[in-house]
């Protein structure tokens, strides 16, 4: 009985987290950590809770499609009941290790606790009907874009947009890749320790890791959480996706230079730049919000980096703070829709709209135009985003270059990036899609100011 109560609490917490995400548009990754602490979730249950929460979000539209046939008055259902049904169906369809009888039992118990016997009876009836009759056939959806959207739980407008940009086959691969849980990767602080040495140390301490797949700075965690290790506390590593690690390499900072990171929080790229400069020179790291600037400073302190100066400043006002042509290199890792990181933040795909993309593209161009005069002649400007949308990426760069004849593409950027990625580099820019290397989707463009 005790075990059942523990399981009930895990699923109940999952329902509560998903309810808050839907009602308050809270971010899943932040809310999950908060709720784990608040409800004192047993350490051995954290994995199950995480899997249920993320899996249910990842598959939300697919689950709703499956449920629709069995819920005659879905609009009249309270939101928590619909979420409970999603959570339960997710486990029945996608989690082989959880027996259906356990799922049904817990669903009915939660329904009784949160509602009344009538709701418990409804929940039991819907789930037993699905168990008995099976799931609707997705092949009955005749439109292939709509079928892909429902099968992989992506909004149809987004699938339509991607199919126009990348073609159906690439879009299908990308949508399927977005459903695969990401590996945890970390960047080794090579000012303190070599990659092979750290791998050896961690494995010797029963923290299984291996080399990353793409970036030479990267290690991949095979079990556990690298952020909870002594190596993290001591500043030997930073949690970062491998595609994100390529940005500092594309910028190619040199010791002693003056660098501007115009949109720096939480500091992953600033610290990588500072490490590659061997702690010399200065990296000016800007962010709009003071609390995010604190994150940059904390990262720099943990890593033992004294060459980062972080401050709260809207990068669209950077010329009020800095002199013209004062930086050797500038990074604009711009605010974006985040469609490249859907494996980590699946709720983004339901929150963003096409209007958001238009607004963000305008903001991105404004930032580029503001910081461009701050770059020295002959200096390099790198523009990057963690999205895959052409409108926010190559279109923004094209618009910038059209109005700034003094800038041109740096085609030699491929010399600084891994050999694996070179086939995807074209005229100084690279668009990484999630299925290429199992990393986040990412865009990087390297531009040089004429001397």
N, C-alpha and C positions, 0 to 999 in steps of 0.2 A: 504493500500500500504506500509506503514511504516513497518508493521509486516512482509510482504513478503521480504522486503529488509534485515531485520534482519535475517530471516531464510536463505536467499540466502548467506549472509556473513558467517553464521555458516557452511553451506555445502561447500562453497568455501574454507574456512579455512581447513575443513576436507580433501578436495581434495589436497590442498597444503601440508598439513602434510604428507599424504600418499605418495605423489609424492617425497617428500624429503627422506622419509624412504626407498623407493625403489631405488632412484638414489644414495643416499649417505650412505645407510645402517645406518641411524641415529636410535637411540633407541626411541621407541614410547613414553615411559613415560616421558623422558627428553624433547623431542621435543614438546609434547603436552603442557606442562607447559610453555615453552618458547613462543609458538605461541599464547597461551591464553593471555599472557601479551602483546606481540607485537601487536596483532590485537585488543586489548582491548575488548575481547569477553564479552558480557553482562553476569552477574553472573547467571541469570536464564537460559541462553543458554549453560552454561558449561557442564551440565549433558547430553544434547542432543549431543553436539560435542564429548564428551568423548565416549558416547555409539556408535556413528557412526564410529569413528576412530577405537576403539578397536574391535567392532563387525565386521567391514569390514576386519581388519587384521585376526581376529580369523577365519573367514569363507572364506578367499581369494580363496582357491583352489576349494571349493564348488561353489562359485560364478562364477569362471572362467569356471567350467564345465557347469553350467547353461547357461552362455553367449555364449559358443562355438558354439552351434547350430544356434545362431542368428547372429553371426558375421562371414561372409564368408571369410573376409580378415583380420583376427585378427592381423597378424604379421605386417600389414601395418598401423595399428592404432597407433597414437601417444600415449605415455604412459599415459598422463593426461586424454585422452579420455577413455581409458580402466579403469582407476581409477574412473572416474566420473560414468561410467556404473556400476562398482562394488558398489560404494557408494549408488547409486540410487536403484540398485537391492537389496542390503542388507536391505534398508528401506522397500521396497515393500514386501519382503519375511519374514523378521524377526521382524519388528517394527509395531505392530498392530495399535499403536496410531497415526501413520503418514499416512494420506489418500494418496492413489496412485496418485490422481490428483495433490496434493501438490508436491509430489516427481517429477512427470513428469514436472510440471511447472518449478520448481527450476533447474532441470537438463538441460532443454532447455535454460533457462536464463544464466546459468553458461557456457554452450557450446557456446552461442552467445558472451558472454563477453571474453572468453578465445580463441575462434577460429573464426568461421564464420558461415553463415547461412547453408552451406552444412553440417558441422559437427553437428550443432543443429538439422538439419533434420534427420541425421543418428541416433543420440542419441534418438530422439523422436520415430523414426521408430522401433529401437531395443526394447525399453522399451514397446511400445504399442503392438508389436508382442508377447512379453512375456506375457503381460497382457491378450491378446486375446487367445493365444494358450496354455499357461501354461508351467510348467517346465518339463524338461526331467525326466523320471523315473529312479531313482538310482538303482532300483532292476534289471535293464537290465544289470548292470555290474556283470558278472558271477563270477569273482575272489573275494572271500570274503574279503581278505586283501585289495585289491584295492578299493572295495566298501566302506569299513570302512574308508580308507584313504581319499577318496573323500567326503564321507558323513560328516566326522568330520574335514576335512581340515588339515590333517597331511601328511607329506611327506611319500611316500610308503616305502622308505628304512627304515624309522624309525618305521613304523607300522610292517614291516617284522621282524625287529630286536627285537621289544618288544614282538611280538607273540612267537618268539623262546625262549625268556627269561621268560615270564609270562603266556603264553597261550593266546588264542584268547579272551576268556571271560573277563579276567582281563584287557587286552589291550583295549577292547571295552569300558569297564567301565571307564578306565583312559582317553581315548580320549574324551569321552562324558563329563567327569568331567572338562577337560581342556577348555571346551567351556562355563562353568558357571562362571559368574563374581564373583571374590572373595569378601568375607566380609572384612571390615577393622577391624583388631584386633590390640590391643595395650597391652604392658606389663606394669603392674603397678610397680612403683618404691616403693617397700615396706620399704625402708629406710625412706620414707617421709609420706606414707599414706597406709592404708590397702585397700585390693581389695573392700570389701563391702562398706567401707566408701567412696571411690572414685566413685563407682557406684551410691551411694546415692546422692553425691554432683552433679555429672554430670546430673543425671535425674532431680534433683531439679532445675537445670539451663536450662531445656528444651534441653538437649543433650542426647537423648535416647541411653542407652547402657545396655548390660547384660553381665553376666559371659561368658567366652569363653567355647568352647566345649571340649577342650583337656588339655590345660595347666592351672594349678591353679593360675598362675600369670596373666592370660589373661582376658581382657574385649573385647567385640565385639561392635563396633559402628553400630547402626541401621539406622542412618540418619546423613548426614553432614560429615565433615572431622575432625577427632580427632586431626590432626596435626595443626589445626587452633584454637584450644581451649586454654583457659587460663591454664588449667591443663597441657597441653603440654609445654607451655612457662615456667611455674613454675617448670618443671622437675618432675611432678608427673607420667608421662607416657612416653613410647617410642613406636613408631609404629614398630610392628614386627609381623611376622606370628607365629601362635601357634606352628608349628612343629619346627621352629627355636628357640623357647624358651626352647626346651627340651635339647639343647646342653649344656648349663651351668649346668643344673641339672645332666646330665650324667657325666660331669667333676667333679661335687661335690666339688668345692673349699672350703677350710676351712679358717677361719679368720687368718690373719697374714702370709699366704703363699706367695710364689713367683711364679707367673704364667706367661707363655708365650702364647700369642695369635699370632700365626705366620702369619696369613693372615687376618688382623683384620677389614679393612675398610668395611662399613662405621662406624662400632663400636657397633653395636647392641649386639653382644655376649660379647665383652669386657666389656661393661657397665653392662650387666647382671651379669657377673662374679664378677665385682667390687661391685655391690649391694649385691650379696650373701655373700661377704666377709665383709659386713657391713662397707665398706670404709677403711678397714685395709689391710695390706700387700701391694704388688705391682703387677699390671698387666702390663707387657711389651707388648704393642700392635704395631705390625709391619705392614707396607704396603709398596709396591714398590714405590708408587707415593706420592709426597709431598702434592698435593692438596687433596688427599684422607686422608692423615694423619690429615689435618686440620679438616676434617669432624669428625674424632674420637675425637679430642680435643674439638670441639664445642659441641658434644654430652655429653662428660664428664663434661664440664662446666655447661651446661644446667641442668644436673641431680645432680650437686653438688658433683661430685666424684673427690677426690684428689688423689686416689690411682691408677690412670692410667698414664703410661708414654708411649706416642705414638711417634714413630719415623719412618722415611722413611728408609727402608732397605729391600733388597731382602732376603727373608727368606732362600734362598739357600746359603746365605753367613752368616747365623746366628752364625756359630761357630767362625767366625772372630770377632764377637762382644761380645759373651758371653762365660763364662767358662764352661768346661764340668761338667755335673751333678749339675747344679746350680738351676734348677727349680723343684718345687714340682709337678707341673702339666703343661701339654702343650696341647694347642688346635691347631689343623690344620684344619681349615674350608677352604678347598682348593678351588682354582679357578676350575670351572667345566663348563659343557655344559649348565647347568641351565634348563634341561628338566623337573625339578620338579616345576618350576614357570611359566609355559606357560599360566596360567590364567592371570598372572600379566604382563608378557612380551611375548605376542603371536608371535612377530616377530622373536624370537629366533628359532622357529621351521623351518623357511625358510632360516635362515642364516647359521646354523651349518651344518657340514658334518660329515661323518664317520671318515674322516681324522682328524677332530678337536678332536673327542673323543680319538683317538689313541695318539695325541699330548698331550692332557690334562692328560691322564692317566700316561704318562711318566713324566710330570711335577709334578703331585701329588706324585708319588713315590720318585722323587728327593727331594721334600720338606720333606717328612717323614724321609727319610734317613739322611738328613742334621740335622734335629732338634733332632733326637732320642738320640744322645750322650749328649745332654744338660739336659736330664731328670735324676733326682736323682734315685738311686736304690729304688724300692718300689713305685715310682711315677706313675702317670696315664697319658696316652696320649690318647686324643680323636680325632678321624678323622671323619670329617663330610663333606657332600656336599649337595647342593640343587638340586641334579639330581637323576634319578632313574636307570641310566644305570649300569649294573653289571660290565662292563669294567672299570668304574671310581670308583666303590665302593668296593664290596667284592673282586674283582680280584686284586685291588691295595693292599688291606689289606693282602690278601693271599701272594702276591709277597713280601710284606714287611716282614711278619712273616717268610717266607721261608729263608730270609737272615739275620734275627735278632732273633736268638734263645733265646735271653735274654728277649724277650717280649712274653706275653701270653694274651689271651682274658679275660676280666673282666666280668664273667657271673653274678656277683652280681649287675651289673648296673641296672637291673630291679627294684631294691629296691629304686632307686632314681627317677624313671620315673613313670608317671601316670598309674594307674591300667588298664585303657582302652587300653593302648598300649602294655601291657605285653604279650598278645597272639602273637604279631608280633616280639618279641625279641627272637633271637636265637644265643647262644654262644657269648654274649656280643655285638651283632650288631642288628640294627633294620632298616628295609627299609619301610618307610611310602610312600604309593602311594596316589595320590591326592583324590581318591574316598573313602579312608578309613574314613576320618574325615572331609573332606571338607577343608583341609589345603594344604599347598604346599607339593609336594613330597620331601622327605628328607631321607638322610642316616646318621646313626651315628654308629660308632664302638668304643668301649672302650677297651684299651690295658694297661696292667701293666708291668712295668720293674721289673724283678726279683731282690729281695734284696740280 
